[in-house]
Amino acid sequence: ADVDDAVIFIVADQLNKGRNLIQTREEKLELARLNLGAARKAKENSAFYPAADYLNAGISVMDKSDRWTEETYTLSLSLYTLLVEMERCVGHCDTCYETVHHIVMHGRSLDDKIPSLLVQIDALGSGGKATRAIGEATNLLGQLGERFPKNPGKIAIGLEFMK
């Protein structure tokens, strides 16, 4: 397995160096898939910076018009979702928020968006933006059907505890 891991990294690295020479859509998508596989292997090895690099390479090799299409939706979602997680792991919170924005704009369902939104909420909370994290978490819970009063009084709080 270690040899196979090394091979995927070597192949991905070499193809990424020449990715500007790749012209066909099929080859671009194949390289994007290879980068996703390399990123997953890098993540397994706790190599978060290289994983983020592979994911960025996978996204950038795809034509912008080819991202989030019917055919490439699952690939795009996988690349972007894992990138959010890796950006959070390496402390690139601002980039993480931008990547979450792509998923929120293009994700087809709330289920597709939840993993990235949870990472964003965690990043906000640990980044000293607790109020924004609470707002985002409350918004997400609202989308899931949980409602919270903006300014609950003591009676409302007491009634909730009695349930």
N, C-alpha and C positions, 0 to 999 in steps of 0.2 A: 504494500500500500504506500509506503514511503517513496518508492521509485515512481509509482503512478502519480503521486502528489507532485513530485519534482518535475515530471514530464509536463503536466498541465501548466505549471508555472512557467517553464521554459518556453513551451509552445505559445502560450498567451503573451508572454513578454516579447517574443520575436515578432509575432503577428501584429501586436500593438505598435511596435516600432515602425512597421510599414503600412499601418492602417490607412494612411492617406493615399496609398496606391490601389486600395481595394475599390473597385468601381461598381460591381453588381450588388443589387439589393440582397440577393440570397447570401452572398459572401459576407456582407455587412451584418446580416442577422445571425449568421453562423458564428461570427467573431463576437457578437454581443452575447450569444449563448455561452460561448467558451469563457468569456470574461465573467459571466455569472457563476459558472462552475468553479473557476479559479477563485473567485471571491468567497464562495461557500467553503472551499477547502482552506483558504487563508483564515477565515473566521474560526473554523474548527481548530486551527493551530494558534488562536488568539493573536493573529497577525492582522490587527484592525486597520492600520494604515495601508498596507498593501491591498487588503480587501476593498477599502474605499477607492484606491487607485484603479483596481480592476473594474469596479462598478462604474466609476466615472468614464473609463475607457469604453465600457460596453454601451453606455448611454450615448457618448459622443460619436461613436462609429455609426450609430443609426441616424438616418436623415430625420430632421425634426418633423417632417410631414409623415414619417413612417412610425413615429412613436404614438402609442395609444390607439392604434387602429384596431379593427376587429381581429385581424390576424396577429398583431403584435401586442395586444393588450396584456396578456398574462406575462409575457417577457418584460414589458415595460414596468408593470406593477411589481414584479419580482425584483428587478434592478433598483427601482426607486425605493421600495420598502426596505430592502436590505441596506441600501445606502443611508437611509435615515438612521438606522440602528448603528452603522459603523461610524457615521459622523458624530453621533452621540457618544460613542465609546472613545473617540479620540478628542472629544471636547470642542468640536466645530459646531457649536450650537446655532450660530447665525446661518450657516449653510444648511444645517438640519432643518431649520424652519422654512427655508426656501424650498427644500426638497419636499417637505410635507405639503407645502402649498401646491406643488405639481400634482401630488396624489389627490388632494382635496378637489382640485379643479377637474381632474380627469378620471378619478375613481368612479366606478359605476354603482357601487353600493356602499352603504355604511360599513358593512363587514370588511370590504376591501380597504377602507380608510382607517379603521380602528387601530390596527397595530402601530401605524405611524403616528396617529394622534396620541396614543398612550406614551410613546417615546417622547413626543414633543412636550406633553404635560410633565413628564419626569424631568426633562431638560430644563424646562421653565422653573420648576420647583427647586431643583438643585442649583440653578443659576441665579438664585436670589430674586426671582420674579414670581413669588408665591401668589400674589393677588391675581396675576394673569393666569397662572397655572390653575388656580381655583376657578376662575372664570371659564377657562377652556374645559375643565373637567365637568363643571356644571352644565355647560353647553352640550357636551357629549352625552352626559346622563339624560339631559332633556330630549336629545334625539333618540335615546333608547327608551323613552317613555317615563322617566323619573322626573317629577316636577319638584322644584324647591321654591319656597317663597323668598323674595329678595331681602326682606327684613322681618324675619319671624319674631313674633313676640314670645314672652315667657309661656303663655298659655298654649300657643301652637307647639312650642318645643316640648312642653310637658305632655301634651296629647300624643305626640309622636313617640315619646318614650313609653307611654302606656300601651301602645299597640303591640 
